[in-house]
Amino acid sequence: MRVGIPRGLLYHYYYPFWKTLFEELKAEVVVSGPTTKEVVNKGIEFSVPEICVPMKVFTGHVEQLVKDVDYVFIPRMVSIANKEYFCPKFMGLPDMIKYTVPGALHKILSPKIESDSDNISNPKFYREMKDILKISSWDLNRALKKAEKAWKRVRALSKNGYVLTDALDVFEGKKNLSQEPVFKNGEITIGLMGYVYDLYDPFISMDIIDKLKELNVNILTFEMLDERQIYDSIKFMRKKLFWTFSNKLLGAGYHFYHNPRVDGIIQVTAFGCGPDSMIGKIMELESGRFAKPFMTVRIDEHTGESHLQTRVEAFVDMIRRKKMVSGGVHHEGNLSLYGINTGL
């Protein structure tokens, strides 16, 4: 039996869990290839215009897989935190795919994930898969325990400072722990805000992480922080947001503002993302209060790589110049003279 896992949306966050789960159930795991322009075009062709770029990209990955596998795994992600939820597009994603991608109608595995934490190993979420895959409860429980351990190992790497792409390389055996230091001795540190499907797909983000590494920048992302650090940063809010990953990003953003080690913040967001438009505006307004530069990079299927590279290089260069002038002391600087949106 061949089970396809699309290389999109929550792939970078949960792939170690999903891969281990299906391999322990004696299935062959087939992952779609890296995102390309052709994948994006297929996603645009087979999806409704109103959805965001990451959803279109995911649709293209499903189209790439569906002809060559017995099932495509698309869990119905409802919640991974108490009283917080996923974007409605995630909840309806299995149905959208079934009725838009040719050949997908009877090939979608879509267990409903409704957890109170981002540990999704509870067997009750996967009961409907037992009859479809012809597996016993014992086999399923054993596989889920192995999957949970694999996922926790990768989460531990993230919290030790590894960006997810490097952590997944370690998981796949492509890189040893000693091959990638936790942090380079970069001249500056950037807090990088963005959902995993925006940051870690090189085509969508135009490889922003590698570009920052090339500029000798230390990178901090939300998945490197403990949950307590994230939620303590937004406990002043009278009410949390409805969306789990939006809360993670907002909490990470405030943590970056309070952290004296962080020199500036870059938000990578997809055009058309409602929650992100609000988070970005909040972070922009708070930039002046915390005297830290903030920049939004908004991407869509037409964004050009040269445009992003120019903006990121200018942002990093101005922070570096600011630190040189101030002797490394963090204080307010007017980067808007250089076309950088600081929110000041």
Secondary structure, DSSP 8 states (H G I E B T S, - for coil): -EEEE-SSTTHHHHHHHHHHHHHHTT-EEEE-----HHHHHHHHHTS-TTS-HHHHHHHHHHHHHTTT-SEEE--EEEEEBTTBB--HHHHTHHHHHHTTSTT-TT-EE--EEEESSS----GGGGHHHHHHHT--HHHHHHHHHHHHHHHHHHHHHHHTT--HHHHHHHHTTSS-GGGS-SS---SEEEEEE--HHHHS-HHHHTSHHHHHHHTTEEEE-GGGS-HHHHHHTTTTSSS--SBHHHHHHHHHHHHHHH-TT--EEEEEEETT-HHHHHHHHHHHHHHHHHT--EEEEEE-TT--HHHHHHHHHHHHHHHHHHHHHHTT------GGGGT-----
